[in-house]
Amino acid sequence: MPVPALPRPLRLTASAWTRTLAVALVVLAALLLLWLSLFVVEPTEMAGVRRFGTVTTAEPLGPGIYLKLPLVDRVDRLQVSLDILRVADLTMYTVDNQWVKISVGMTYRIPAAAVFRLLYQVGRSGSFGIRENVEPIIADRAMRVFARRNTIKISEEREVIANEIRQAVTTRLAELFGLDVVDLQIAKIEYSPTFVASVEAAVKAKNDAVAAENTVNRIRFEAEQLRVRAQGEADAAAIQAEGHKRAAILRAQGEAEVVRLLGEAQAASLRARGEAVTVHPQVVELTKADRWNGVMPLTVLGGREALPLVNLNPPLPLAKSATPDVAPAEPAKSAPR
């Protein structure tokens, strides 16, 4: 079986190699030119095109893909999305000649109407530096606001100060650059060491005064408690004394009433006896007989004092003398008492 013949390799001549290389170079050059002719604008950007120093676009270009002349046209881009500019360590002087350092954060955006103005009318063409153009304005307007403030009131009026700086910066940036300031806040305030020391001394003095006032209030409260307690005890003693007084009065009135009733009873008894004696004189003799106990009385009433009725200590008998004996007299019987 015969072996099939293999195909013979293709051989290019020198002229064919030259033509192939030329075609490849043309295609490569065309692709390079096409690549250089295209440019993309990102969603956060807007752009303009210059050709030999002349702006060829009528209005800013938004996000998308565009064509330009390669090696001739130049694309200038500008970020227009919301952004924040932070400015730190701005030294301010207040109305009382104290310095403070502040840090400011400004939120802003660039509207479409201000793109060409910033690209081709501010600074170098096609390059707008937000920091070198905006930071001096923020510092100037902040210094004007702080120059009207007293250092001791900065913390109290912080929001008011930030609003005044925001209004001043917003107005000036809109006039110069057409920027749209969304917000401006004072991120930090640093006071001078001298002011901090004076504030600490004032706070200490105030705390000492408050402590002294609290001590005085405590002493006054304790004194008031003692006064109230003493007043309460005095009131209680007065009430108790009044009670004793009323009890004594009632007791005296009761005793006086008893005496009066006894007097009235005795007077009534005497009246009854007097009437009985008047009607029946023998009542006296009957009463004497009822009270007689068979014992002779030892005294009789005479004047203001009682006189002895019988001498219980008779004198010793005298010696017999020449006088005739006399019979002793018989003592008289006294009426029974």
C-alpha positions, 0 to 999 in steps of 0.5 A: 500500500503506497504511503500518502505524500505529506503536504509541503511546507508553505514558504513565503517569499521576502516580499510576502513577509514584508507585506504581512509585517506591514499589514500587522503594523497598520492594524496595530497602529489603527488599534493604537490610534483608536485607543488614543481616540477614546476616553472615559468619563467616570460617574464621579467626574465631568470633563472638557476637551481642549485642542491647541488651547481651545475648549472644543466641548460646548458643555461639560461631558458627563459619565460615558465614553467619548472620541477625541483626536489622538495626540491633539486633543487633551481631556481635563477631568474634575471630580464633581461628587460629594466630597469633604475637605478637612482643614486642621490646626487653624490658629484663631485669636479671640477678642480677649487676645487668646489663641485657639486652634480649630479643625474644620470639615467642609462638605461640598460638591461642584455643580455642572455650571461651575465645571468649566469655570474651575477648569479654565478660569481658576488657576492653571487651565485644566487643574483646579486645586480645591485645597490651595484655593478654598483653605485660605478662604475658610481660614479667613472667614473663621478668623473674622468670626472668632475675632468677635468672640470671647474665649470663655464663651466659645464652647457655649456658642460653638454651634452659633460660631459654626453657622456663622462660618458656614454662611460666610464661607458658602457665600464667598465660595459661591461668588468666587468658584461657584462651589455648593457648600453642603455643610461645615462643622468645627471638628476640634477646638484646642485652647491655649495652656494659659486659658486652660490653667485659668479655667481649671483655677476657676473651676476649682474655686467654684467647686470650693465655693459650692463645697463651702455653700454645701457646708453652710447649708448642712450647718443651717439644716442641722441648726434648723433641726435642733430649733425644730426639735427644741420648739417641739419639746417646748411645745410638748412641755407647754402642752403638758404644763397646760394639761397639769394646770387644767388638771389642778384647776379641775381638782381645785374646783372639785375640792372647792365644790366638795367643801361647798357641798360639805358646808351647805350640808353642815349649814343645813344640819345646823339649821335643822338642829336649830329648828329642832332645839327651837321646837323641842328644847329638851333635845339638848339635854337628850343629846348630852345624855346620849354623849355622856360616857360616865367620865368626868371632863378634865377641862372646861372651856374658858375664853380662848383656851381650855382650863383644867377642871381638876388639879391632877397634881395636888400640893403636899399636905401641910403640917399640923398647926394650931389652927383648928381643923377645917373640913374640906369642902366637897367639890362641886359637880360640874354639869356633864359636857 
